[in-house]
């Protein structure tokens, strides 16, 4: 929809083909934009008659219509690739298995303190829509754009050229899309390094061994020369280490000049990493030190990401619905200091729950398995803690409330995708919060 909206605003004739069903609202918008459309299938002849095809990241490259486009030789691009043709803004691109939404939002929070900056991409509003709305409002081209990009969007890119690229980490996620091979998924993420402008900057976390291994491999195979920086907490780090932490203080060293950041609004080890990446990225965008410090000290936590909802009778309820893989849930459990009743489950994406066993043994008093099929979760943790199963959020919250005692935490950190019972992770998080308020 965002690509169609931008096409209408820049005078490009467009045709939208939806394999599923368009909402009434979308049809009204398309008609208002003067964009022709179809639904309930793809008219291959009409699609192949186009001068170029913009692919939704949700469509697999193995889909029949995409194979037909490739065979035709017609230009095939992703929405991000196409939309960047209509902006001269400096682009900060953020990807990773975990932390990319918080890091991207932090970058925008900091950079917008000094520049006209847009936040878009996988975070909620597409780049095409963001640019189209700027045109509609007469705002012109922004100075900077912070883009959260998924591996699916990177797979669709050819000409994407961010000025600053941030790779937060690589952990097993979406392996169902990558033949259940971590190497395939990692190679997808490292495309961001290859896309980074030669006079630009690539930032990664060298505490993450998978990321470090693949960064070194990609550098050894390439002939591009972006500046490369790393951040981390553990040990001395790689030769690229530029950002370190000591006693909850961040130190950024660039061109032999050190900058310290002492006050952070977001707490926890995972947020230390996010703040490091955003602070360094903003510094490389020539944002003043004082602005970076002030903004990192004033940032509010994101909805659905370790969001404290309510405290009822001494039990704290935390919404971490955005945790859709093992690593995200690992961070969520790691930062808990009280006994946890853990709500987990959904569409498994190839999870290895053994990585969570030590945390479950040390922090979790009971598990509420929420999903259509909970067998893998039950198998992983049976005999470790009490497990109850449910297939609705309302019942899950009620059961969790009965299992929790004063001083405990009820944590929704699903570790899985949401599509078995919910529209998306936002819907899952909202239903969790509503169920708590109705206790």
C-alpha positions in Angstrom: 0.0 0.0 0.0 2.8 2.4 0.8 4.4 1.8 -2.6 1.1 2.5 -4.3 0.6 5.7 -2.3 4.1 7.0 -3.2 3.6 6.1 -6.8 0.4 8.1 -6.9 2.2 11.1 -5.4 5.2 11.1 -7.7 3.1 10.5 -10.9 3.9 6.9 -11.6 1.0 4.8 -12.9 0.6 1.8 -10.6 -1.4 -1.4 -10.4 -1.7 -3.3 -7.1 -2.2 -7.1 -7.1 -3.3 -8.7 -3.9 -3.4 -12.5 -3.7 -5.6 -12.3 -0.6 -8.4 -9.9 0.2 -8.2 -6.1 0.5 -9.9 -4.4 3.3 -12.7 -1.9 2.5 -10.4 0.9 3.9 -7.6 -0.1 1.6 -9.9 -0.1 -1.5 -11.2 3.4 -0.6 -7.6 4.7 -0.3 -6.5 3.0 -3.6 -9.5 4.5 -5.4 -8.7 8.0 -3.9 -5.1 7.7 -5.1 -6.2 6.6 -8.6 -4.5 3.2 -8.3 -6.0 0.3 -10.1 -6.1 -3.0 -8.1 -7.1 -6.6 -8.0 -7.6 -9.1 -5.2 -8.1 -12.9 -4.8 -5.1 -13.8 -7.1 -2.5 -12.4 -9.4 -3.1 -11.7 -13.1 0.3 -12.8 -14.4 -0.1 -11.3 -17.9 -0.9 -7.9 -16.5 1.9 -8.0 -14.0 4.4 -9.0 -16.6 3.3 -6.2 -18.8 4.5 -3.6 -16.3 7.8 -1.7 -16.6 8.8 -2.9 -13.2 7.5 -4.9 -10.3 7.7 -4.0 -6.6 7.5 -7.1 -4.4 6.0 -7.3 -0.9 8.6 -8.7 1.6 6.1 -11.2 2.8 6.0 -13.0 -0.6 8.7 -15.7 -0.8 11.1 -15.7 -3.8 10.0 -19.2 -4.5 6.3 -18.1 -5.1 5.2 -18.9 -8.7 4.4 -15.3 -9.6 7.9 -14.2 -8.4 9.6 -17.0 -10.4 7.6 -15.8 -13.5 8.8 -12.2 -13.0 12.4 -13.3 -12.7 12.1 -15.5 -15.8 10.7 -12.5 -17.7 13.7 -10.3 -17.0 11.5 -7.5 -15.8 13.0 -5.3 -13.0 12.0 -6.8 -9.6 12.6 -4.7 -6.4 11.5 -4.4 -2.9 9.5 -1.4 -1.5 12.6 0.0 0.3 14.7 -0.2 -2.8 12.2 1.6 -4.9 11.2 4.2 -2.3 14.8 5.3 -1.7 14.8 6.6 -5.3 12.6 9.4 -4.1 14.8 10.8 -1.3 18.2 12.3 -0.9 18.1 11.9 2.9 20.9 10.2 4.8 19.7 6.8 5.7 20.4 5.0 9.0 19.4 1.3 8.5 19.0 -1.0 11.5 18.6 -4.8 11.4 19.1 -7.7 13.7 17.3 -10.6 15.3 16.6 -8.6 18.4 16.8 -5.0 19.5 16.3 -3.5 16.1 13.0 -1.8 16.9 14.3 -0.2 20.1 17.7 0.7 18.5 15.9 2.3 15.5 13.5 4.2 17.7 16.4 5.4 19.9 18.3 6.6 16.8 15.3 8.5 15.7 14.7 10.0 19.2 18.3 11.3 19.2 18.8 12.4 15.6 15.4 14.2 15.5 16.7 16.4 18.3 18.8 18.2 15.7 17.6 17.1 12.2 14.3 16.7 10.4 14.2 12.9 10.7 11.7 10.2 9.7 11.3 6.8 11.3 10.0 4.1 8.9 10.4 0.6 7.5 9.6 -2.7 9.3 8.8 -0.7 12.4 5.2 0.1 11.3 5.0 2.6 8.5 6.7 1.8 5.2 9.2 4.1 3.7 7.0 4.6 0.7 4.1 5.7 2.9 6.3 8.0 5.0 7.6 9.8 1.9 4.2 10.0 0.3 2.7 11.6 3.5 5.6 14.1 3.5 4.6 15.1 0.0 0.9 15.3 0.9 1.8 17.6 3.9 4.1 19.8 1.8 7.0 19.0 4.1 9.6 18.1 1.4 12.5 15.7 1.7 13.7 15.0 5.3 17.4 15.4 6.2 17.6 11.9 7.7 15.6 8.6 7.7 16.0 5.9 10.2 14.8 2.6 8.7 14.2 -0.7 10.6 14.9 -3.4 7.9 14.1 -7.1 8.2 16.0 -9.8 6.5 13.1 -10.2 4.1 13.5 -6.6 3.0 17.2 -7.0 2.6 16.6 -10.1 0.4 14.5 -7.9 -1.9 17.1 -5.0 -2.1 19.5 -4.4 -5.0 20.3 -0.7 -4.9 19.8 0.2 -1.2 22.6 2.4 0.0 22.4 3.4 3.7 24.9 5.9 5.1 25.0 4.2 8.5 24.1 0.6 9.1 23.6 -1.1 12.4 23.5 -4.9 12.9 22.4 -5.6 16.5 22.9 -9.3 16.6 22.2 -12.6 14.8 20.3 -15.4 16.6 18.1 -18.2 15.2 14.9 -16.5 13.9 12.7 -17.0 10.9 14.7 -20.2 10.1 11.5 -21.6 8.5 12.1 -19.0 5.7 15.8 -20.0 5.4 15.6 -23.8 5.1 16.2 -24.0 8.9 19.9 -23.1 8.3 21.4 -20.4 10.5 24.1 -19.7 7.9 21.4 -18.8 5.3 19.8 -16.4 7.7 23.1 -14.9 8.8 24.1 -14.3 5.1 20.8 -12.5 4.6 21.5 -10.1 7.5 25.1 -9.5 6.3 23.8 -8.1 3.1 23.4 -4.9 5.0 27.2 -4.6 5.2 27.5 -5.0 1.5 24.8 -2.4 0.9 26.5 0.3 3.1 27.9 3.2 1.2 31.7 3.1 0.8 32.1 6.4 2.6 29.5 5.2 5.2 29.7 3.4 8.5 28.8 -0.1 9.6 28.2 -0.9 13.3 27.9 -4.3 14.9 28.0 -5.9 18.4 31.2 -7.9 18.8 29.9 -9.6 21.9 27.8 -11.7 19.6 30.0 -14.5 18.2 27.7 -15.3 15.3 27.7 -11.7 14.1 31.4 -11.3 14.6 32.1 -14.5 12.6 30.0 -13.4 9.7 31.2 -9.8 9.7 34.8 -11.1 9.4 33.8 -13.6 6.7 31.9 -10.9 4.7 34.8 -8.4 5.0 37.3 -11.0 3.8 35.2 -11.8 0.7 34.3 -8.2 -0.3 36.0 -5.3 -1.9 33.9 -2.5 -0.3 35.3 -0.1 2.2 32.8 1.3 4.6 34.1 2.3 8.0 33.5 -0.5 10.5 32.9 -0.1 14.2 31.9 -2.4 17.1 30.3 -2.1 20.5 30.3 -4.5 23.4 30.5 -5.2 27.1 32.4 -8.4 27.4 36.3 -8.5 27.4 38.4 -6.4 25.2 36.4 -7.1 22.1 37.4 -7.1 18.4 39.8 -4.7 16.7 36.7 -2.7 15.7 35.6 -2.1 19.3 34.8 1.6 19.6 32.1 1.6 22.3 32.6 0.0 25.8 30.8 -0.1 29.1 32.1 0.3 32.7 29.9 0.5 35.7 26.8 1.3 33.6 28.6 4.1 31.9 29.0 4.1 28.1 32.2 5.3 26.5 32.4 6.1 22.8 35.9 6.7 21.3 36.1 8.2 17.8 39.2 9.8 16.3 41.0 9.6 19.7 38.2 11.6 21.3 36.2 10.0 24.1 32.6 10.7 25.0 30.9 9.3 28.2 27.2 8.7 28.7 26.3 8.1 32.3 22.5 8.3 32.5 20.3 5.9 30.5 16.5 5.9 30.6 16.3 2.2 29.5 17.7 -0.3 32.0 19.0 -3.9 31.5 21.8 -5.5 29.6 19.9 -5.7 26.3 19.1 -2.0 26.5 22.7 -1.1 27.2 23.5 -2.7 23.9 20.7 -0.8 22.2 21.9 2.5 23.7 25.5 1.8 22.7 24.5 1.2 19.0 22.1 4.3 18.9 24.7 6.5 20.6 27.4 5.6 18.2 25.2 5.8 15.2 24.0 9.3 16.2 27.5 10.5 16.9 28.5 9.4 13.3 25.6 11.4 12.1 27.3 14.4 13.7 24.8 14.8 16.5 26.2 16.8 19.4 27.3 15.0 22.5 24.9 16.9 24.8 22.0 16.0 22.6 22.9 12.3 22.6 23.2 12.3 26.4 20.0 14.2 27.0 18.0 12.0 24.6 19.3 8.7 26.0 18.3 9.9 29.4 14.8 10.9 28.4 13.6 7.9 26.2 10.4 6.1 27.2 10.1 2.4 26.8 8.3 0.9 23.8 4.9 -0.6 23.8 5.0 -4.5 23.8 8.8 -4.5 24.7 9.2 -5.3 28.4 6.3 -2.9 29.0 5.2 -2.7 32.6 1.4 -2.8 32.5 -0.1 -3.0 36.0 0.7 -4.1 39.6 -2.2 -6.0 41.0 -2.1 -7.2 44.6 1.7 -7.1 44.5 2.0 -9.0 41.2 3.6 -7.1 38.4 2.4 -7.8 34.8 4.9 -7.2 32.0 4.0 -7.2 28.3 6.9 -8.4 26.1 4.8 -9.5 23.2 7.4 -8.4 20.7 9.7 -11.2 21.9 9.2 -13.6 19.0 12.3 -15.6 19.3 14.5 -17.4 21.9 17.1 -14.6 22.2 14.5 -11.9 22.9 12.9 -14.0 25.6 16.4 -14.8 27.0 16.9 -11.1 27.7 13.4 -10.7 29.1 14.0 -13.5 31.6 17.5 -12.5 32.4 16.6 -9.1 33.6 13.9 -10.3 36.0 14.8 -10.3 39.7 11.5 -11.7 41.0 9.9 -15.2 40.6 8.3 -15.4 37.1 5.1 -16.9 35.8 5.9 -17.1 32.2 3.3 -17.0 29.4 4.9 -18.5 26.3 3.8 -19.9 22.9 2.6 -19.3 19.4 3.9 -20.3 16.0 7.3 -21.9 16.5 10.0 -20.7 14.0 12.5 -23.4 14.7 13.2 -22.5 18.4 15.8 -24.3 20.5 14.3 -23.9 24.0 17.3 -25.6 25.6 19.0 -22.2 25.5 16.5 -21.0 28.1 16.7 -23.9 30.5 19.1 -22.4 33.0 17.0 -19.2 33.2 13.8 -21.2 33.6 15.3 -23.3 36.4 16.6 -20.3 38.2 13.8 -17.7 37.7 10.5 -19.3 36.5 8.0 -20.8 39.0 5.4 -21.8 36.4 4.7 -21.7 32.7 1.4 -20.9 30.9 1.7 -22.3 27.4 -0.5 -20.3 25.1 -1.0 -21.6 21.6 -2.9 -23.9 19.2 0.0 -26.4 19.5 2.0 -26.3 22.8 3.7 -29.7 22.4 7.2 -28.5 21.8 7.1 -26.1 24.8 5.7 -28.9 27.1 8.3 -31.3 25.9 11.1 -28.9 26.5 10.2 -27.9 30.1 8.1 -30.8 31.4 9.4 -31.9 34.8 11.3 -28.6 35.3 8.4 -26.4 36.4 4.6 -26.6 36.5 3.1 -26.2 33.1 -0.5 -25.4 32.2 -1.9 -25.1 28.7 -4.5 -22.7 27.2 -5.6 -21.4 23.8 -6.9 -17.9 24.6 -5.3 -14.8 26.2 -8.1 -14.3 28.6 -7.7 -17.8 30.1 -3.9 -17.5 30.0 -3.9 -14.3 32.1 -6.5 -15.8 34.6 -4.4 -18.9 35.0 -1.2 -16.9 35.4 -2.9 -14.7 38.0 -3.8 -17.8 40.0 -0.3 -19.2 39.8 1.3 -15.9 40.9 1.9 -14.8 44.5 2.6 -11.4 45.9 6.0 -10.3 44.8 6.0 -12.3 41.6 6.0 -11.2 37.9 3.6 -12.4 35.2 5.7 -12.1 32.0 4.2 -12.4 28.5 7.3 -13.2 26.5 6.0 -15.6 23.8 9.3 -16.6 22.1 7.1 -17.4 19.0 5.2 -15.7 16.2 1.6 -14.7 17.0 -0.3 -15.8 13.9 -2.0 -18.9 15.4 -4.3 -16.9 17.7 -3.7 -13.2 17.0 -3.4 -10.8 14.0 0.2 -9.8 15.0 2.3 -9.2 18.1 0.6 -5.9 18.7 -2.8 -7.6 18.8 -1.4 -10.2 21.2 0.0 -7.5 23.5 -3.2 -5.5 23.5 -5.2 -8.5 24.4 -2.8 -9.3 27.2 -3.2 -5.8 28.6 -7.0 -5.9 28.2 -7.2 -9.2 30.0 -5.1 -7.9 32.9 -7.4 -4.9 33.3 -10.4 -7.2 33.4 -9.1 -9.4 36.2 
